Amino acid sequence: MPLVALVLAALVLGLEHLLQVKFGWMGIIAFVALTVGIKAKNTMIGGIGAVILVMLLAQSG
């Protein structure tokens, strides 16, 4: 179990670093809002984070 948690933490940190490199601070804020919204089961915060990420992805493509 600790190995799975360590691998997941490394994966999340890697994804967060990739978002910061590609999308800057707004990508990090959106990712954090999405994860907090999912963990807290708050659809408004999760939805805001998802919308910001989609807007960033649409802008870069």
C-alpha distance matrix in Angstrom:
0.0 3.8 5.4 5.2 6.4 8.7 10.0 10.8 12.4 14.4 15.5 16.7 18.5 20.1 21.3 22.6 24.5 25.9 27.1 28.8 30.5 31.7 32.5 32.8 32.0 32.8 29.9 27.5 29.1 28.8 25.1 24.4 26.7 25.0 21.5 22.9 25.0 22.2 19.9 23.1 24.4 27.6 29.2 31.9 29.7 27.4 30.6 32.2 29.3 29.4 33.2 33.2 30.8 33.0 36.0 34.7 33.8 37.3 39.0 37.6 38.3
3.8 0.0 3.8 5.5 5.1 6.1 8.6 9.9 10.5 12.3 14.2 15.3 16.4 18.2 19.9 20.9 22.5 24.3 25.7 26.9 28.6 30.2 31.1 30.9 30.1 31.3 28.5 25.9 27.6 27.8 24.2 23.2 25.9 24.7 21.0 22.4 24.9 22.5 20.1 23.2 25.0 27.9 29.7 32.0 29.4 27.4 30.8 31.9 28.8 29.3 33.0 32.6 30.2 32.7 35.6 33.9 33.3 36.9 38.3 36.8 37.7
5.4 3.8 0.0 3.8 5.4 5.0 6.2 8.6 9.8 10.6 12.3 14.3 15.4 16.4 18.4 19.9 21.1 22.5 24.3 25.7 27.0 28.6 29.8 30.0 29.6 30.8 27.8 25.4 27.6 27.6 23.9 23.5 26.3 24.9 21.5 23.4 25.8 23.3 21.4 24.8 26.4 29.1 30.5 32.8 30.2 27.9 31.0 32.1 28.8 29.0 32.6 32.1 29.4 31.8 34.7 32.8 31.9 35.5 36.9 35.1 35.9
5.2 5.5 3.8 0.0 3.8 5.4 5.1 6.1 8.5 9.9 10.5 12.3 14.2 15.3 16.5 18.2 19.9 21.0 22.5 24.3 25.8 26.9 27.9 28.4 28.1 28.8 25.7 23.6 25.6 25.2 21.4 21.2 23.8 21.9 18.7 20.8 22.9 20.1 18.5 22.1 23.3 26.1 27.3 29.7 27.3 24.8 27.8 29.1 26.0 25.8 29.6 29.4 26.7 28.8 31.9 30.3 29.2 32.7 34.4 32.8 33.4
6.4 5.1 5.4 3.8 0.0 3.8 5.5 5.1 6.1 8.6 9.8 10.5 12.2 14.1 15.3 16.3 18.3 19.9 21.0 22.4 24.3 25.7 26.3 26.4 25.7 26.5 23.7 21.2 23.0 22.9 19.2 18.5 21.2 19.8 16.3 18.0 20.4 18.1 16.1 19.5 21.2 23.8 25.3 27.5 24.9 22.7 26.0 27.0 23.9 24.3 28.0 27.6 25.2 27.7 30.5 28.9 28.3 31.9 33.3 31.9 32.9
8.7 6.1 5.0 5.4 3.8 0.0 3.8 5.5 5.1 6.2 8.6 10.0 10.6 12.2 14.3 15.3 16.5 18.3 20.0 21.1 22.6 24.3 25.4 25.2 24.8 26.1 23.3 20.7 23.0 23.3 19.6 19.1 22.2 21.1 17.7 19.6 22.4 20.4 18.6 21.9 23.9 26.1 27.6 29.4 26.5 24.4 27.6 28.3 24.9 25.4 28.9 28.1 25.5 28.2 30.8 28.8 28.2 31.9 33.0 31.3 32.4
10.0 8.6 6.2 5.1 5.5 3.8 0.0 3.8 5.5 5.1 6.2 8.7 9.9 10.5 12.3 14.2 15.3 16.4 18.4 20.0 21.1 22.5 23.8 24.2 24.2 25.3 22.1 20.1 22.6 22.5 18.7 18.9 22.0 20.4 17.4 19.9 22.3 20.0 18.9 22.5 24.0 26.2 27.1 29.0 26.3 23.8 26.6 27.5 24.0 24.0 27.5 26.8 23.9 26.2 29.0 27.0 26.0 29.6 30.9 29.0 29.8
10.8 9.9 8.6 6.1 5.1 5.5 3.8 0.0 3.8 5.4 5.0 6.2 8.6 9.8 10.5 12.2 14.2 15.2 16.4 18.3 20.0 21.0 21.8 22.3 22.0 22.7 19.6 17.5 19.7 19.3 15.5 15.7 18.5 16.7 13.7 16.3 18.5 16.2 15.2 18.9 20.2 22.4 23.3 25.3 22.6 20.1 23.0 23.9 20.5 20.5 24.1 23.6 20.9 23.2 26.1 24.4 23.5 27.1 28.6 27.0 27.9
12.4 10.5 9.8 8.5 6.1 5.1 5.5 3.8 0.0 3.8 5.4 5.2 6.2 8.5 9.9 10.5 12.3 14.2 15.3 16.4 18.4 20.0 20.6 20.5 19.9 21.1 18.2 15.7 17.9 18.2 14.5 14.1 17.3 16.3 13.2 15.3 18.1 16.5 15.1 18.5 20.5 22.2 23.5 25.0 22.0 19.9 23.0 23.4 19.9 20.6 24.1 23.0 20.6 23.5 25.9 23.9 23.6 27.3 28.3 26.8 28.2
14.4 12.3 10.6 9.9 8.6 6.2 5.1 5.4 3.8 0.0 3.8 5.5 5.1 6.0 8.6 9.8 10.5 12.2 14.2 15.2 16.5 18.3 19.6 19.6 19.6 21.1 18.1 15.9 18.7 19.1 15.5 15.7 19.1 18.2 15.5 18.0 20.8 19.2 18.4 21.8 23.5 25.1 26.0 27.3 24.2 22.0 24.8 25.0 21.3 21.7 25.0 23.6 20.9 23.6 25.9 23.5 23.0 26.7 27.6 25.5 26.9
15.5 14.2 12.3 10.5 9.8 8.6 6.2 5.0 5.4 3.8 0.0 3.8 5.5 5.1 6.2 8.6 9.9 10.5 12.3 14.2 15.4 16.4 17.8 18.4 18.7 19.7 16.3 14.7 17.6 17.2 13.5 14.5 17.7 16.1 13.9 16.9 19.2 17.4 17.2 20.7 22.0 23.5 23.9 25.3 22.5 19.9 22.4 22.8 19.1 19.0 22.3 21.2 18.2 20.6 23.2 20.9 20.0 23.7 24.8 22.9 23.9
16.7 15.3 14.3 12.3 10.5 10.0 8.7 6.2 5.2 5.5 3.8 0.0 3.8 5.4 5.1 6.1 8.6 9.8 10.5 12.2 14.2 15.3 15.8 16.2 15.9 16.7 13.5 11.5 14.1 13.9 10.2 10.8 14.0 12.8 10.5 13.4 15.8 14.5 14.3 17.6 19.1 20.3 20.9 22.1 19.0 16.7 19.3 19.5 15.9 16.3 19.6 18.4 15.7 18.5 20.9 18.8 18.4 22.2 23.2 21.7 23.1
18.5 16.4 15.4 14.2 12.2 10.6 9.9 8.6 6.2 5.1 5.5 3.8 0.0 3.8 5.4 5.0 6.1 8.6 9.8 10.5 12.3 14.2 15.0 14.7 14.5 16.1 13.3 10.9 13.9 14.6 11.3 11.6 15.2 14.8 12.7 15.1 18.0 17.3 16.8 19.9 21.8 22.6 23.4 24.1 20.7 18.9 21.5 21.1 17.4 18.3 21.2 19.4 16.9 20.0 21.9 19.3 19.3 23.1 23.6 21.8 23.6
20.1 18.2 16.4 15.3 14.1 12.2 10.5 9.8 8.5 6.0 5.1 5.4 3.8 0.0 3.8 5.4 5.1 6.2 8.6 9.9 10.6 12.3 13.9 14.2 15.0 16.5 13.3 11.9 15.3 15.6 12.4 13.7 17.2 16.3 14.8 17.7 20.1 19.2 19.4 22.5 24.0 24.8 25.0 25.7 22.6 20.5 22.6 22.2 18.4 18.7 21.4 19.6 16.6 19.3 21.2 18.4 17.8 21.6 22.1 19.8 21.4
21.3 19.9 18.4 16.5 15.3 14.3 12.3 10.5 9.9 8.6 6.2 5.1 5.4 3.8 0.0 3.8 5.4 5.0 6.2 8.6 9.9 10.5 11.6 12.6 13.3 14.1 10.5 9.6 13.0 12.5 9.3 11.4 14.5 13.2 12.3 15.5 17.5 16.6 17.4 20.5 21.5 22.1 21.9 22.6 19.6 17.3 19.1 18.8 15.0 15.1 17.8 16.1 13.0 15.6 17.7 15.1 14.4 18.2 19.0 17.0 18.5
22.6 20.9 19.9 18.2 16.3 15.3 14.2 12.2 10.5 9.8 8.6 6.1 5.0 5.4 3.8 0.0 3.8 5.4 5.1 6.2 8.7 10.0 10.2 10.2 10.2 11.4 8.4 6.5 9.9 10.4 7.5 8.9 12.3 12.1 11.2 13.8 16.2 16.1 16.6 19.3 20.8 20.9 21.1 21.3 17.9 16.2 18.3 17.4 13.6 14.5 17.0 14.8 12.3 15.6 17.1 14.4 14.7 18.5 18.7 17.2 19.3
24.5 22.5 21.1 19.9 18.3 16.5 15.3 14.2 12.3 10.5 9.9 8.6 6.1 5.1 5.4 3.8 0.0 3.8 5.4 5.0 6.2 8.6 9.9 9.4 10.3 12.4 9.8 8.4 12.1 13.1 10.9 12.2 15.6 15.7 15.0 17.4 19.9 19.9 20.4 23.0 24.6 24.6 24.7 24.7 21.3 19.8 21.6 20.4 16.7 17.6 19.6 17.1 14.6 17.7 18.7 15.5 15.8 19.5 19.2 17.0 19.4
25.9 24.3 22.5 21.0 19.9 18.3 16.4 15.2 14.2 12.2 10.5 9.8 8.6 6.2 5.0 5.4 3.8 0.0 3.8 5.4 5.2 6.1 8.3 9.2 11.2 12.4 9.3 9.4 13.1 13.1 11.1 13.5 16.4 15.9 15.8 18.7 20.6 20.4 21.4 24.1 25.2 25.2 24.7 24.8 21.7 19.8 21.0 20.0 16.4 16.5 18.4 16.0 13.0 15.5 16.7 13.4 13.0 16.7 16.5 14.0 16.0
27.1 25.7 24.3 22.5 21.0 20.0 18.4 16.4 15.3 14.2 12.3 10.5 9.8 8.6 6.2 5.1 5.4 3.8 0.0 3.8 5.5 5.2 5.5 6.8 8.3 8.9 5.5 6.3 9.8 9.5 8.1 10.9 13.3 13.0 13.6 16.3 17.9 18.2 19.6 21.9 22.9 22.4 21.8 21.5 18.5 16.8 17.8 16.5 13.0 13.3 14.9 12.3 9.6 12.5 13.4 10.2 10.4 14.1 14.0 12.1 14.5
28.8 26.9 25.7 24.3 22.4 21.1 20.0 18.3 16.4 15.2 14.2 12.2 10.5 9.9 8.6 6.2 5.0 5.4 3.8 0.0 3.8 5.6 5.4 4.4 5.9 8.0 6.1 5.8 9.4 10.5 9.8 11.5 14.2 14.9 15.3 17.4 19.4 20.2 21.2 23.2 24.7 23.9 23.7 22.9 19.7 18.6 19.8 17.8 14.5 15.7 16.9 13.7 11.9 15.0 15.1 11.7 12.9 16.3 15.3 13.6 16.6
30.5 28.6 27.0 25.8 24.3 22.6 21.1 20.0 18.4 16.5 15.4 14.2 12.3 10.6 9.9 8.7 6.2 5.2 5.5 3.8 0.0 3.8 6.0 5.8 8.8 10.7 8.9 9.6 13.0 13.8 13.1 15.2 17.8 18.1 18.7 21.0 22.9 23.4 24.6 26.8 28.0 27.4 26.9 26.2 23.1 21.9 22.7 20.9 17.6 18.3 19.2 16.1 13.9 16.5 16.4 12.7 13.3 16.5 15.2 12.8 15.6
31.7 30.2 28.6 26.9 25.7 24.3 22.5 21.0 20.0 18.3 16.4 15.3 14.2 12.3 10.5 10.0 8.6 6.1 5.2 5.6 3.8 0.0 3.8 6.1 9.5 10.1 8.0 10.0 13.1 12.9 12.6 15.5 17.5 17.3 18.5 21.1 22.3 22.9 24.6 26.7 27.5 26.6 25.6 24.9 22.2 20.7 21.0 19.3 16.3 16.3 16.8 13.9 11.6 13.5 13.4 9.6 9.8 12.9 11.7 9.0 11.8
32.5 31.1 29.8 27.9 26.3 25.4 23.8 21.8 20.6 19.6 17.8 15.8 15.0 13.9 11.6 10.2 9.9 8.3 5.5 5.4 6.0 3.8 0.0 3.8 6.7 6.5 5.0 7.8 10.1 10.0 10.7 13.3 14.8 15.1 16.8 19.0 20.0 21.1 22.9 24.6 25.4 24.1 23.1 22.0 19.3 18.2 18.3 16.1 13.4 13.9 14.0 10.7 9.1 11.4 10.7 7.0 8.6 11.5 10.0 8.6 11.9
32.8 30.9 30.0 28.4 26.4 25.2 24.2 22.3 20.5 19.6 18.4 16.2 14.7 14.2 12.6 10.2 9.4 9.2 6.8 4.4 5.8 6.1 3.8 0.0 3.8 5.5 5.6 6.9 9.1 10.4 11.2 12.9 14.7 15.9 17.2 18.8 20.3 21.8 23.2 24.6 25.9 24.5 24.0 22.6 19.5 19.1 19.6 17.0 14.3 15.7 15.9 12.3 11.4 14.3 13.4 10.0 12.2 14.9 13.1 12.0 15.5
32.0 30.1 29.6 28.1 25.7 24.8 24.2 22.0 19.9 19.6 18.7 15.9 14.5 15.0 13.3 10.2 10.3 11.2 8.3 5.9 8.8 9.5 6.7 3.8 0.0 3.8 5.3 5.1 6.2 8.6 9.8 10.6 12.2 14.1 15.4 16.3 18.1 19.9 21.0 22.1 23.7 22.1 22.0 20.3 17.1 17.2 18.0 15.2 12.7 14.9 15.2 11.6 11.5 14.8 14.0 11.2 13.9 16.6 15.1 14.7 18.2
32.8 31.3 30.8 28.8 26.5 26.1 25.3 22.7 21.1 21.1 19.7 16.7 16.1 16.5 14.1 11.4 12.4 12.4 8.9 8.0 10.7 10.1 6.5 5.5 3.8 0.0 3.8 5.4 5.1 6.1 8.5 9.9 10.4 12.2 14.2 15.2 16.2 18.3 19.9 20.7 21.8 19.9 19.3 17.5 14.6 14.6 14.9 11.9 9.7 11.8 11.7 8.0 8.5 11.6 10.5 8.3 11.5 13.8 12.5 13.0 16.3
29.9 28.5 27.8 25.7 23.7 23.3 22.1 19.6 18.2 18.1 16.3 13.5 13.3 13.3 10.5 8.4 9.8 9.3 5.5 6.1 8.9 8.0 5.0 5.6 5.3 3.8 0.0 3.8 5.5 5.1 6.1 8.6 9.8 10.5 12.3 14.1 15.2 16.5 18.3 19.7 20.6 19.3 18.6 17.5 14.5 13.6 14.2 12.0 8.9 10.2 11.0 7.7 6.5 10.0 10.0 7.3 9.5 12.6 12.1 11.8 14.7
27.5 25.9 25.4 23.6 21.2 20.7 20.1 17.5 15.7 15.9 14.7 11.5 10.9 11.9 9.6 6.5 8.4 9.4 6.3 5.8 9.6 10.0 7.8 6.9 5.1 5.4 3.8 0.0 3.8 5.4 5.1 6.1 8.5 9.8 10.6 12.0 13.9 15.3 16.4 17.9 19.4 18.3 18.4 17.4 14.0 13.4 14.9 12.8 9.5 11.7 13.2 10.2 9.3 13.0 13.4 11.1 13.0 16.2 15.9 15.4 18.3
29.1 27.6 27.6 25.6 23.0 23.0 22.6 19.7 17.9 18.7 17.6 14.1 13.9 15.3 13.0 9.9 12.1 13.1 9.8 9.4 13.0 13.1 10.1 9.1 6.2 5.1 5.5 3.8 0.0 3.8 5.5 5.2 6.1 8.5 10.0 10.4 12.0 14.2 15.3 16.1 17.6 15.9 16.0 14.6 11.1 11.3 12.7 10.2 7.5 10.6 11.7 8.8 9.2 12.9 13.0 11.6 14.1 16.8 16.4 16.9 19.7
28.8 27.8 27.6 25.2 22.9 23.3 22.5 19.3 18.2 19.1 17.2 13.9 14.6 15.6 12.5 10.4 13.1 13.1 9.5 10.5 13.8 12.9 10.0 10.4 8.6 6.1 5.1 5.4 3.8 0.0 3.8 5.5 5.1 6.1 8.6 9.9 10.4 12.2 14.2 15.2 15.9 14.3 13.6 12.5 9.4 8.7 9.6 7.5 4.2 6.8 8.2 5.7 5.9 9.5 10.2 9.3 11.5 14.1 14.4 15.2 17.5
25.1 24.2 23.9 21.4 19.2 19.6 18.7 15.5 14.5 15.5 13.5 10.2 11.3 12.4 9.3 7.5 10.9 11.1 8.1 9.8 13.1 12.6 10.7 11.2 9.8 8.5 6.1 5.1 5.5 3.8 0.0 3.8 5.5 5.1 6.2 8.5 9.8 10.6 12.3 14.1 15.0 14.3 14.0 13.8 10.7 9.0 10.9 9.9 6.1 7.7 10.4 8.7 7.3 10.8 12.5 11.2 12.3 15.5 16.3 16.3 18.3
24.4 23.2 23.5 21.2 18.5 19.1 18.9 15.7 14.1 15.7 14.5 10.8 11.6 13.7 11.4 8.9 12.2 13.5 10.9 11.5 15.2 15.5 13.3 12.9 10.6 9.9 8.6 6.1 5.2 5.5 3.8 0.0 3.8 5.4 5.2 6.0 8.3 9.8 10.5 11.8 13.6 12.9 13.6 13.2 9.6 8.9 11.7 10.5 7.4 10.0 12.6 11.0 10.6 14.1 15.4 14.4 16.0 19.0 19.5 19.7 22.0
26.7 25.9 26.3 23.8 21.2 22.2 22.0 18.5 17.3 19.1 17.7 14.0 15.2 17.2 14.5 12.3 15.6 16.4 13.3 14.2 17.8 17.5 14.8 14.7 12.2 10.4 9.8 8.5 6.1 5.1 5.5 3.8 0.0 3.8 5.5 5.2 5.9 8.5 9.9 10.3 11.5 9.9 10.3 9.5 5.9 5.9 8.4 7.1 4.8 8.1 10.3 9.4 10.0 13.1 14.3 14.2 16.0 18.4 19.2 20.1 22.2
25.0 24.7 24.9 21.9 19.8 21.1 20.4 16.7 16.3 18.2 16.1 12.8 14.8 16.3 13.2 12.1 15.7 15.9 13.0 14.9 18.1 17.3 15.1 15.9 14.1 12.2 10.5 9.8 8.5 6.1 5.1 5.4 3.8 0.0 3.8 5.6 5.1 6.2 8.7 10.0 10.2 9.4 9.0 9.4 6.6 4.2 6.9 7.3 4.4 5.9 9.2 9.3 8.8 11.4 13.6 13.7 14.7 17.2 18.6 19.4 20.9
21.5 21.0 21.5 18.7 16.3 17.7 17.4 13.7 13.2 15.5 13.9 10.5 12.7 14.8 12.3 11.2 15.0 15.8 13.6 15.3 18.7 18.5 16.8 17.2 15.4 14.2 12.3 10.6 10.0 8.6 6.2 5.2 5.5 3.8 0.0 3.8 5.4 5.1 6.1 8.4 9.6 10.0 10.7 11.8 8.9 6.8 10.2 10.9 8.1 9.5 12.9 12.8 11.9 14.6 17.0 16.6 17.3 20.2 21.6 21.9 23.4
22.9 22.4 23.4 20.8 18.0 19.6 19.9 16.3 15.3 18.0 16.9 13.4 15.1 17.7 15.5 13.8 17.4 18.7 16.3 17.4 21.0 21.1 19.0 18.8 16.3 15.2 14.1 12.0 10.4 9.9 8.5 6.0 5.2 5.6 3.8 0.0 3.8 5.5 5.2 5.9 8.1 7.9 9.8 10.5 7.4 6.9 10.6 10.9 9.1 11.3 14.3 14.1 14.1 16.9 18.8 18.8 20.0 22.6 23.8 24.4 26.2
25.0 24.9 25.8 22.9 20.4 22.4 22.3 18.5 18.1 20.8 19.2 15.8 18.0 20.1 17.5 16.2 19.9 20.6 17.9 19.4 22.9 22.3 20.0 20.3 18.1 16.2 15.2 13.9 12.0 10.4 9.8 8.3 5.9 5.1 5.4 3.8 0.0 3.8 5.6 5.2 5.7 4.7 6.0 7.2 4.9 3.9 7.6 8.8 8.0 9.6 12.4 13.2 13.6 15.7 17.7 18.4 19.5 21.6 23.2 24.3 25.7
22.2 22.5 23.3 20.1 18.1 20.4 20.0 16.2 16.5 19.2 17.4 14.5 17.3 19.2 16.6 16.1 19.9 20.4 18.2 20.2 23.4 22.9 21.1 21.8 19.9 18.3 16.5 15.3 14.2 12.2 10.6 9.8 8.5 6.2 5.1 5.5 3.8 0.0 3.8 5.5 5.0 6.4 7.3 9.8 8.3 5.8 9.2 11.3 10.0 10.4 13.8 15.0 14.5 16.3 18.9 19.5 19.9 22.2 24.2 24.9 25.9
19.9 20.1 21.4 18.5 16.1 18.6 18.9 15.2 15.1 18.4 17.2 14.3 16.8 19.4 17.4 16.6 20.4 21.4 19.6 21.2 24.6 24.6 22.9 23.2 21.0 19.9 18.3 16.4 15.3 14.2 12.3 10.5 9.9 8.7 6.1 5.2 5.6 3.8 0.0 3.8 5.5 7.8 10.0 12.3 10.4 9.0 12.6 14.2 12.7 13.8 17.1 17.9 17.4 19.6 22.1 22.3 22.9 25.4 27.2 27.7 28.9
23.1 23.2 24.8 22.1 19.5 21.9 22.5 18.9 18.5 21.8 20.7 17.6 19.9 22.5 20.5 19.3 23.0 24.1 21.9 23.2 26.8 26.7 24.6 24.6 22.1 20.7 19.7 17.9 16.1 15.2 14.1 11.8 10.3 10.0 8.4 5.9 5.2 5.5 3.8 0.0 3.8 5.3 8.6 10.5 9.1 8.9 12.3 13.7 13.2 14.7 17.5 18.4 18.7 20.8 22.9 23.5 24.5 26.8 28.4 29.3 30.7
24.4 25.0 26.4 23.3 21.2 23.9 24.0 20.2 20.5 23.5 22.0 19.1 21.8 24.0 21.5 20.8 24.6 25.2 22.9 24.7 28.0 27.5 25.4 25.9 23.7 21.8 20.6 19.4 17.6 15.9 15.0 13.6 11.5 10.2 9.6 8.1 5.7 5.0 5.5 3.8 0.0 3.8 6.1 9.0 8.9 8.1 10.8 13.1 13.1 13.8 16.4 18.1 18.4 19.9 22.2 23.3 24.0 25.9 27.9 29.0 30.0
27.6 27.9 29.1 26.1 23.8 26.1 26.2 22.4 22.2 25.1 23.5 20.3 22.6 24.8 22.1 20.9 24.6 25.2 22.4 23.9 27.4 26.6 24.1 24.5 22.1 19.9 19.3 18.3 15.9 14.3 14.3 12.9 9.9 9.4 10.0 7.9 4.7 6.4 7.8 5.3 3.8 0.0 3.8 5.6 5.8 6.3 8.5 10.3 11.1 12.3 14.4 15.9 16.9 18.4 20.3 21.7 22.8 24.4 26.1 27.6 28.9
29.2 29.7 30.5 27.3 25.3 27.6 27.1 23.3 23.5 26.0 23.9 20.9 23.4 25.0 21.9 21.1 24.7 24.7 21.8 23.7 26.9 25.6 23.1 24.0 22.0 19.3 18.6 18.4 16.0 13.6 14.0 13.6 10.3 9.0 10.7 9.8 6.0 7.3 10.0 8.6 6.1 3.8 0.0 3.8 5.6 5.0 5.7 8.4 9.8 10.1 11.7 14.0 15.0 15.9 17.8 19.7 20.5 21.7 23.8 25.5 26.4
31.9 32.0 32.8 29.7 27.5 29.4 29.0 25.3 25.0 27.3 25.3 22.1 24.1 25.7 22.6 21.3 24.7 24.8 21.5 22.9 26.2 24.9 22.0 22.6 20.3 17.5 17.5 17.4 14.6 12.5 13.8 13.2 9.5 9.4 11.8 10.5 7.2 9.8 12.3 10.5 9.0 5.6 3.8 0.0 3.8 5.5 5.1 6.2 8.7 9.8 10.5 12.3 14.3 15.2 16.4 18.4 19.9 20.8 22.4 24.5 25.7
29.7 29.4 30.2 27.3 24.9 26.5 26.3 22.6 22.0 24.2 22.5 19.0 20.7 22.6 19.6 17.9 21.3 21.7 18.5 19.7 23.1 22.2 19.3 19.5 17.1 14.6 14.5 14.0 11.1 9.4 10.7 9.6 5.9 6.6 8.9 7.4 4.9 8.3 10.4 9.1 8.9 5.8 5.6 3.8 0.0 3.8 5.4 5.1 6.3 8.6 9.9 10.8 12.5 14.3 15.4 16.7 18.5 20.0 21.2 22.9 24.6
27.4 27.4 27.9 24.8 22.7 24.4 23.8 20.1 19.9 22.0 19.9 16.7 18.9 20.5 17.3 16.2 19.8 19.8 16.8 18.6 21.9 20.7 18.2 19.1 17.2 14.6 13.6 13.4 11.3 8.7 9.0 8.9 5.9 4.2 6.8 6.9 3.9 5.8 9.0 8.9 8.1 6.3 5.0 5.5 3.8 0.0 3.8 5.5 5.2 6.1 8.6 10.0 10.6 12.3 14.2 15.4 16.5 18.2 20.0 21.4 22.6
30.6 30.8 31.0 27.8 26.0 27.6 26.6 23.0 23.0 24.8 22.4 19.3 21.5 22.6 19.1 18.3 21.6 21.0 17.8 19.8 22.7 21.0 18.3 19.6 18.0 14.9 14.2 14.9 12.7 9.6 10.9 11.7 8.4 6.9 10.2 10.6 7.6 9.2 12.6 12.3 10.8 8.5 5.7 5.1 5.4 3.8 0.0 3.8 5.4 5.0 6.0 8.5 9.8 10.4 12.1 14.1 15.2 16.2 18.1 20.0 21.0
32.2 31.9 32.1 29.1 27.0 28.3 27.5 23.9 23.4 25.0 22.8 19.5 21.1 22.2 18.8 17.4 20.4 20.0 16.5 17.8 20.9 19.3 16.1 17.0 15.2 11.9 12.0 12.8 10.2 7.5 9.9 10.5 7.1 7.3 10.9 10.9 8.8 11.3 14.2 13.7 13.1 10.3 8.4 6.2 5.1 5.5 3.8 0.0 3.8 5.5 5.2 6.2 8.6 9.9 10.6 12.3 14.2 15.3 16.5 18.5 20.1
29.3 28.8 28.8 26.0 23.9 24.9 24.0 20.5 19.9 21.3 19.1 15.9 17.4 18.4 15.0 13.6 16.7 16.4 13.0 14.5 17.6 16.3 13.4 14.3 12.7 9.7 8.9 9.5 7.5 4.2 6.1 7.4 4.8 4.4 8.1 9.1 8.0 10.0 12.7 13.2 13.1 11.1 9.8 8.7 6.3 5.2 5.4 3.8 0.0 3.8 5.5 5.2 6.2 8.7 9.9 10.7 12.3 14.3 15.4 16.8 18.5
29.4 29.3 29.0 25.8 24.3 25.4 24.0 20.5 20.6 21.7 19.0 16.3 18.3 18.7 15.1 14.5 17.6 16.5 13.3 15.7 18.3 16.3 13.9 15.7 14.9 11.8 10.2 11.7 10.6 6.8 7.7 10.0 8.1 5.9 9.5 11.3 9.6 10.4 13.8 14.7 13.8 12.3 10.1 9.8 8.6 6.1 5.0 5.5 3.8 0.0 3.8 5.5 5.1 6.2 8.6 9.9 10.5 12.2 14.2 15.5 16.5
33.2 33.0 32.6 29.6 28.0 28.9 27.5 24.1 24.1 25.0 22.3 19.6 21.2 21.4 17.8 17.0 19.6 18.4 14.9 16.9 19.2 16.8 14.0 15.9 15.2 11.7 11.0 13.2 11.7 8.2 10.4 12.6 10.3 9.2 12.9 14.3 12.4 13.8 17.1 17.5 16.4 14.4 11.7 10.5 9.9 8.6 6.0 5.2 5.5 3.8 0.0 3.8 5.4 5.1 6.1 8.6 9.8 10.4 12.1 14.3 15.4
33.2 32.6 32.1 29.4 27.6 28.1 26.8 23.6 23.0 23.6 21.2 18.4 19.4 19.6 16.1 14.8 17.1 16.0 12.3 13.7 16.1 13.9 10.7 12.3 11.6 8.0 7.7 10.2 8.8 5.7 8.7 11.0 9.4 9.3 12.8 14.1 13.2 15.0 17.9 18.4 18.1 15.9 14.0 12.3 10.8 10.0 8.5 6.2 5.2 5.5 3.8 0.0 3.8 5.5 5.1 6.2 8.6 9.8 10.5 12.4 14.3
30.8 30.2 29.4 26.7 25.2 25.5 23.9 20.9 20.6 20.9 18.2 15.7 16.9 16.6 13.0 12.3 14.6 13.0 9.6 11.9 13.9 11.6 9.1 11.4 11.5 8.5 6.5 9.3 9.2 5.9 7.3 10.6 10.0 8.8 11.9 14.1 13.6 14.5 17.4 18.7 18.4 16.9 15.0 14.3 12.5 10.6 9.8 8.6 6.2 5.1 5.4 3.8 0.0 3.8 5.4 5.1 6.1 8.5 9.8 10.7 12.3
33.0 32.7 31.8 28.8 27.7 28.2 26.2 23.2 23.5 23.6 20.6 18.5 20.0 19.3 15.6 15.6 17.7 15.5 12.5 15.0 16.5 13.5 11.4 14.3 14.8 11.6 10.0 13.0 12.9 9.5 10.8 14.1 13.1 11.4 14.6 16.9 15.7 16.3 19.6 20.8 19.9 18.4 15.9 15.2 14.3 12.3 10.4 9.9 8.7 6.2 5.1 5.5 3.8 0.0 3.8 5.4 5.0 6.0 8.5 10.0 10.6
36.0 35.6 34.7 31.9 30.5 30.8 29.0 26.1 25.9 25.9 23.2 20.9 21.9 21.2 17.7 17.1 18.7 16.7 13.4 15.1 16.4 13.4 10.7 13.4 14.0 10.5 10.0 13.4 13.0 10.2 12.5 15.4 14.3 13.6 17.0 18.8 17.7 18.9 22.1 22.9 22.2 20.3 17.8 16.4 15.4 14.2 12.1 10.6 9.9 8.6 6.1 5.1 5.4 3.8 0.0 3.8 5.4 5.1 6.1 8.7 10.0
34.7 33.9 32.8 30.3 28.9 28.8 27.0 24.4 23.9 23.5 20.9 18.8 19.3 18.4 15.1 14.4 15.5 13.4 10.2 11.7 12.7 9.6 7.0 10.0 11.2 8.3 7.3 11.1 11.6 9.3 11.2 14.4 14.2 13.7 16.6 18.8 18.4 19.5 22.3 23.5 23.3 21.7 19.7 18.4 16.7 15.4 14.1 12.3 10.7 9.9 8.6 6.2 5.1 5.4 3.8 0.0 3.8 5.5 5.1 6.3 8.7
33.8 33.3 31.9 29.2 28.3 28.2 26.0 23.5 23.6 23.0 20.0 18.4 19.3 17.8 14.4 14.7 15.8 13.0 10.4 12.9 13.3 9.8 8.6 12.2 13.9 11.5 9.5 13.0 14.1 11.5 12.3 16.0 16.0 14.7 17.3 20.0 19.5 19.9 22.9 24.5 24.0 22.8 20.5 19.9 18.5 16.5 15.2 14.2 12.3 10.5 9.8 8.6 6.1 5.0 5.4 3.8 0.0 3.8 5.4 5.3 6.2
37.3 36.9 35.5 32.7 31.9 31.9 29.6 27.1 27.3 26.7 23.7 22.2 23.1 21.6 18.2 18.5 19.5 16.7 14.1 16.3 16.5 12.9 11.5 14.9 16.6 13.8 12.6 16.2 16.8 14.1 15.5 19.0 18.4 17.2 20.2 22.6 21.6 22.2 25.4 26.8 25.9 24.4 21.7 20.8 20.0 18.2 16.2 15.3 14.3 12.2 10.4 9.8 8.5 6.0 5.1 5.5 3.8 0.0 3.8 5.6 5.3
39.0 38.3 36.9 34.4 33.3 33.0 30.9 28.6 28.3 27.6 24.8 23.2 23.6 22.1 19.0 18.7 19.2 16.5 14.0 15.3 15.2 11.7 10.0 13.1 15.1 12.5 12.1 15.9 16.4 14.4 16.3 19.5 19.2 18.6 21.6 23.8 23.2 24.2 27.2 28.4 27.9 26.1 23.8 22.4 21.2 20.0 18.1 16.5 15.4 14.2 12.1 10.5 9.8 8.5 6.1 5.1 5.4 3.8 0.0 3.8 5.6
37.6 36.8 35.1 32.8 31.9 31.3 29.0 27.0 26.8 25.5 22.9 21.7 21.8 19.8 17.0 17.2 17.0 14.0 12.1 13.6 12.8 9.0 8.6 12.0 14.7 13.0 11.8 15.4 16.9 15.2 16.3 19.7 20.1 19.4 21.9 24.4 24.3 24.9 27.7 29.3 29.0 27.6 25.5 24.5 22.9 21.4 20.0 18.5 16.8 15.5 14.3 12.4 10.7 10.0 8.7 6.3 5.3 5.6 3.8 0.0 3.8
38.3 37.7 35.9 33.4 32.9 32.4 29.8 27.9 28.2 26.9 23.9 23.1 23.6 21.4 18.5 19.3 19.4 16.0 14.5 16.6 15.6 11.8 11.9 15.5 18.2 16.3 14.7 18.3 19.7 17.5 18.3 22.0 22.2 20.9 23.4 26.2 25.7 25.9 28.9 30.7 30.0 28.9 26.4 25.7 24.6 22.6 21.0 20.1 18.5 16.5 15.4 14.3 12.3 10.6 10.0 8.7 6.2 5.3 5.6 3.8 0.0
